Amino acid sequence: MSDYIAVAAVVFSVAAGWKAYAVSAKSHQTASYHSGTDLFMQLNLVFVEYPEVRPYFYSGKTLPPQETDPHVQRVHAVAELMLDVFEWIWHRREGITAVDRQAWSDYVGEMFALSPVLRQYHLDHLNWHPTITDLYFARGEFAGTTSSASDPVRVPPQPPAGTPPGERP
């Protein structure tokens, strides 16, 4: 009889442990969503507080090469903040749904396409945002990653086709 009680206790303990793990995993996922949303909302508030920097990120406005623009420091700070938010969320991509992961990847690609300033700041600081760098080079369809006469962007050599993300030459 005591063997049955011991087996029942072990089964109950395993079931309770599994349930605790499932609740903990769900709590972690919820916390990640909320943290990412909070970061993104803080980033959006920057554009409300400083509307003069918005065209550099949503309208393709470029900084003059001599950095004579009075907003240059703020624009660079916003580019770094935006990349930090992208990095934080993309680093935690395994904890979000496939639909949200795809939407986030598309959004990052769209922002790179819209903003020569963001692209250049990222390319000037590739090692600061490694998961975004991997995403950037893994997705060949990212608009604006090649040089053009109107938007000269220094682009490092692309890895050969089939190279896993993170293994650039």
Protein Blocks (a to p, Z undefined) as FASTA:
>chain_A
ZZmmmmmmmmmmmmmmmmmmmmmmmmmmmmmmmmmmmmmmmmmmmmmmmmmlmmmmmnop
acdfklpafklmmmmmmmmmmmmmmmmmmmmmmmpcfklmmmmmmmmmmmmmmmmklmmm
mmmmmmlmmmlmmmmmmmmmlghiaccfklccdddddddehiaghiaZZ
